[in-house]
């Protein structure tokens, strides 16, 4: 089987015989029932391939859809002029880059449909092209925009540049409304939806289907689609990994499934990671290894965010649906970027519960964050975590604390905002990566323990004090009974009091009992 890894062109995929999970019934439904759409999905989820599918469909290429669902649904197969804008290929951190990208695309369209001297601005040129394309072909125009938000995402942190891009794109996309009579269909994709004073604020004819349950599986692959298209591949993967068929299915589910775009929607697998695992016959962090934008970390650090909340955040539907570039809240963009997904929903208050979609994202995100919160080289994360695991599993709390002290020793320049919260975040990342059950500020009847770490043989109850003393921290564990719930068990309970110093910006002392 030929796996379409990195294939974004529908014509190439079909002509060269790559595997294709048939989404064309939904393509037809969208084209038949509406005109203007916006879809937000994480990177590598097939947005570009989806737009290419629309391009082939509206180009009348019936031959490319032979044997697919849409072949029996469509009767006319009309050929429309296509205006496809791809904002992927540019570095938008440089001023003038967006205008350069738009100008280059307009010049290509004008070479086909002509230009008019009075069309001096980007939006006027776009408007004229739409009119002429419709007039020359006798068919209304189809407009496809890939990664509409990339300029705005890359400009996060530069308010002036973001305002400049927003004004440019707002005027440019307004053509979708003013030239409605000439437009048959428009589909815009991106990772995020910018709200408030956004590029879409005047575009009230745009239907956002990002959390529409009818289209929740438009991008991504469902469990049923895996078994319908890749049954032989599953068995080959099982054989290659020395696992049973059931074990392989369960491992794939834990690693790559779990994305929900709305409440009560069918979950989908990350298509990029799934196809890589089947092709390479090996489990890996394929999606995560393709790159994580550093602006996500800046958002978390600038907001002084408690990382342990990532798995239990509750947010409103309004907050989740758009990104306000002026807001300090990092959650909407982290959700829309694919690092968090919907885990639950309270219909009474219209509140979503968020969490990591699967093990690939949860582990990968923690590994990515650690170098930003400590002095460790990103390529040595696995090595350091394995040493921590060895210390904890063998009941060596002093060795563990010494290793932690060393890890934090050179990270003072990374400390920003609330220092105690910063240290809690570092510990949370380390413990999360260790794969043990860990809670930060675990609630008890008499207070909240900072860290409770449990293994099969040991329980570690850790209390942290900023500019206090280790003895004071240990005394609080005893006085508030943080270790009491574990006293009657068979496991050895270690009580650790530790002091973080604002002067040295590290662990100054600890006591283990």
Residue pairs with C-beta under 8 A, 6 or more apart in sequence:
1 19
1 230
1 232
1 233
2 16
2 17
2 18
2 19
3 18
3 19
3 275
3 276
3 278
3 279
4 13
4 18
4 19
4 20
4 49
4 275
5 272
5 275
5 276
5 279
7 13
7 18
7 49
8 48
8 49
8 52
9 49
9 52
10 49
10 52
10 53
10 55
10 56
10 64
11 52
11 56
11 61
11 64
12 18
13 20
13 49
14 20
14 64
14 65
15 64
19 229
19 230
20 68
21 221
21 225
21 229
21 271
22 68
22 69
23 50
23 53
23 217
23 218
24 53
24 57
24 65
24 68
24 69
24 70
24 71
25 69
25 70
25 73
26 215
26 217
26 218
27 50
27 53
27 54
27 57
27 70
28 57
28 69
28 70
28 73
28 74
29 214
30 37
30 187
30 209
30 215
31 54
31 57
31 58
31 185
32 73
34 207
35 183
35 184
35 185
35 186
35 205
36 176
36 183
36 185
36 186
36 187
36 203
36 205
36 206
36 207
37 186
37 187
37 188
37 206
37 207
37 208
37 209
38 187
38 188
38 189
38 190
38 193
38 200
38 206
38 207
38 208
38 209
38 210
39 47
39 50
39 187
39 188
39 189
39 190
39 208
39 209
39 210
39 215
39 218
39 219
40 189
40 190
40 191
40 192
40 193
40 208
40 210
40 336
41 47
41 189
41 191
41 210
41 219
41 220
41 261
41 338
42 191
42 259
42 270
42 336
42 337
42 338
43 191
43 290
43 337
43 338
44 270
44 271
44 272
44 287
44 290
45 219
45 220
45 270
45 271
45 272
45 338
46 219
46 220
46 271
47 146
47 147
47 189
47 190
47 219
48 86
48 88
48 146
48 189
50 189
50 218
50 219
51 84
51 144
51 146
51 187
51 189
54 142
54 144
54 185
54 187
55 82
55 84
55 142
55 144
56 64
56 65
57 65
57 70
57 74
58 78
58 79
58 80
58 82
58 142
58 184
58 185
59 79
59 80
59 82
60 77
60 78
60 79
60 80
62 71
62 74
62 77
65 71
65 74
78 139
79 137
79 139
80 137
80 139
80 140
80 141
80 142
80 184
80 185
81 113
81 133
81 134
81 136
81 137
81 139
81 141
81 142
82 141
82 142
82 144
83 109
83 129
83 130
83 133
83 141
83 142
83 143
83 144
84 144
84 146
85 102
85 105
85 143
85 144
85 145
85 146
86 105
86 146
86 147
87 101
87 145
87 146
87 147
87 148
87 150
87 151
88 146
88 147
88 150
89 101
90 97
90 98
90 100
90 101
90 150
90 151
91 97
91 154
92 98
92 101
92 150
92 151
92 154
92 155
92 165
93 154
93 155
93 158
93 161
95 161
95 164
97 151
98 151
98 165
98 168
98 169
99 122
99 168
102 122
102 168
102 172
103 122
106 122
106 125
106 126
106 129
109 129
109 133
110 125
110 129
112 133
113 129
113 132
113 133
113 136
114 132
115 125
115 128
115 129
116 128
118 124
119 125
119 127
119 128
121 171
122 168
122 171
122 172
123 171
123 172
123 174
123 175
126 172
126 175
127 175
127 178
127 179
130 141
130 143
130 175
130 179
130 182
130 183
131 179
131 182
133 141
133 182
134 140
134 141
134 182
134 183
139 184
140 182
140 183
140 184
140 185
141 182
141 183
141 184
142 183
142 184
142 185
142 186
143 176
143 183
143 185
143 186
143 187
144 186
144 187
144 188
145 173
145 186
145 187
145 188
145 189
146 189
147 189
147 190
147 191
148 169
148 173
148 188
148 189
148 190
148 199
149 190
149 191
149 192
149 193
149 194
150 190
150 191
151 165
151 169
152 162
152 165
152 166
152 169
152 192
152 194
152 199
152 325
153 191
153 192
153 293
153 295
153 333
154 295
155 161
155 162
155 165
156 162
156 295
156 298
156 299
156 325
156 333
157 295
157 298
159 325
159 326
162 325
166 194
166 197
166 198
166 199
166 325
169 199
170 198
170 199
170 201
170 202
173 188
173 199
173 200
173 203
174 202
174 203
176 183
176 186
176 203
176 205
176 206
177 202
177 203
177 204
177 205
180 205
186 206
188 206
191 336
191 337
191 338
192 322
192 323
192 332
192 333
192 336
192 337
193 200
193 208
193 210
193 321
193 322
193 323
193 336
194 200
194 322
194 323
194 324
194 325
195 321
195 322
195 323
195 324
196 322
196 324
196 325
196 326
198 322
200 206
208 321
209 215
209 218
210 261
210 321
210 336
211 261
211 262
211 317
211 320
211 321
212 262
213 262
213 263
213 264
213 265
216 260
216 261
216 262
216 265
216 266
216 268
217 225
217 265
217 266
217 268
219 268
219 271
220 259
220 268
220 269
220 270
220 271
221 268
221 269
221 271
221 274
222 266
222 267
222 268
222 269
223 253
223 257
223 267
223 269
226 234
226 252
226 269
226 274
227 234
230 278
233 278
234 245
234 248
234 249
234 252
234 278
235 245
236 278
236 281
237 243
237 248
237 252
237 277
237 278
237 281
238 244
238 245
238 247
238 248
240 281
240 282
241 248
241 281
241 282
241 283
243 251
251 283
252 269
252 274
252 277
252 283
254 358
254 359
255 273
255 277
255 283
255 358
255 359
255 360
256 269
256 270
256 273
256 274
256 277
256 287
256 358
256 360
257 267
257 268
257 269
257 357
257 358
258 267
258 341
258 356
258 357
258 358
259 267
259 268
259 269
259 270
259 338
259 341
259 357
259 358
260 266
260 267
260 268
260 341
260 342
260 343
260 357
261 268
261 341
261 342
262 342
263 342
263 344
263 345
263 347
263 352
264 345
265 342
270 287
270 338
270 357
270 358
270 360
272 286
272 287
272 290
273 284
273 285
273 286
273 287
273 360
276 284
276 286
277 283
277 284
277 286
285 360
285 363
285 364
286 360
287 338
287 360
287 361
287 364
288 360
288 361
288 364
288 365
288 368
289 364
292 364
292 365
292 368
293 337
296 330
296 333
296 334
296 337
296 339
297 368
297 369
297 372
299 305
299 330
299 333
299 334
300 307
300 330
300 334
300 369
301 372
301 416
301 417
302 328
302 330
302 416
303 328
303 329
303 330
304 416
304 417
304 418
304 421
305 330
305 425
306 421
306 424
306 425
306 440
307 369
307 425
307 428
307 429
308 424
308 428
308 439
308 440
308 441
310 334
310 340
310 354
310 355
310 356
310 365
311 354
311 355
311 356
311 362
312 353
312 354
312 355
313 331
313 340
313 353
313 354
313 355
314 346
314 351
314 352
314 353
314 354
315 331
315 332
315 335
315 351
315 352
315 354
316 350
316 351
316 352
317 350
317 351
317 352
319 329
319 331
319 332
320 331
320 332
320 335
320 352
320 354
321 332
322 332
323 332
323 333
323 336
324 332
331 340
331 354
334 340
335 341
335 354
338 357
338 361
339 356
339 361
339 365
340 354
340 355
340 356
340 357
341 354
341 355
341 356
341 357
342 352
342 353
342 354
343 353
343 354
343 355
344 352
344 353
345 351
345 352
345 353
346 352
346 353
356 362
356 365
362 432
363 433
366 429
366 432
366 433
367 378
367 381
367 382
367 433
368 378
369 429
370 376
370 378
370 381
370 426
370 429
370 430
370 433
371 377
371 378
371 381
372 414
373 411
373 414
373 422
373 425
373 426
373 429
374 407
374 408
374 411
374 414
374 426
374 429
375 407
375 408
375 409
375 410
375 411
375 414
376 384
376 407
381 433
384 403
384 407
385 430
385 433
385 434
387 403
388 400
388 403
388 404
388 430
388 434
389 434
389 435
391 397
391 399
391 400
391 403
392 400
392 434
392 436
392 453
392 455
392 458
392 460
393 455
393 457
393 458
395 457
395 458
395 492
395 494
397 460
397 494
397 496
397 512
398 512
400 460
401 496
401 498
401 507
401 510
401 512
404 427
404 430
404 507
405 506
405 507
405 510
407 426
407 430
408 423
408 426
408 505
408 506
408 507
409 506
411 426
411 505
411 506
412 504
412 505
412 506
414 422
415 422
415 505
416 422
419 466
419 500
419 502
419 505
420 464
420 466
420 500
423 464
423 466
423 500
424 440
424 441
424 450
424 464
427 440
427 450
427 451
427 462
427 464
428 438
428 440
431 438
431 451
431 453
432 438
436 453
436 454
436 455
437 453
437 454
438 451
438 452
438 453
438 454
439 449
439 451
439 452
440 450
440 451
441 448
441 449
441 450
442 448
442 449
442 451
442 452
442 482
444 480
444 481
444 482
444 484
444 485
445 481
446 479
446 480
446 481
447 476
447 480
447 482
449 461
449 462
449 463
449 477
449 480
449 482
450 462
450 463
450 464
451 460
451 461
451 462
451 463
451 464
452 459
452 460
452 461
452 462
452 482
453 459
453 460
453 462
454 460
454 491
455 491
456 491
457 491
457 492
458 491
458 492
458 493
458 494
459 483
459 486
459 489
459 491
459 492
459 493
459 494
460 494
460 496
461 477
461 482
461 483
461 486
461 493
461 494
461 495
461 496
462 496
462 497
462 498
463 473
463 474
463 476
463 477
463 482
463 496
463 497
463 498
464 473
464 498
464 499
464 500
465 472
465 473
465 476
465 497
465 498
465 499
465 500
466 499
466 500
466 501
466 502
467 499
467 500
467 501
467 502
467 503
468 499
469 497
469 499
469 509
470 497
470 498
470 499
470 509
470 510
470 511
471 497
471 511
472 497
472 499
473 497
473 498
473 499
473 511
474 495
474 496
474 497
474 511
474 513
475 497
476 482
476 497
477 483
477 495
477 497
478 495
482 495
483 493
483 495
486 493
487 493
494 512
494 513
495 512
495 513
496 510
496 511
496 512
496 513
497 510
497 511
498 507
498 509
498 510
498 511
499 507
499 508
499 509
499 510
500 506
500 507
500 508
501 507
501 508
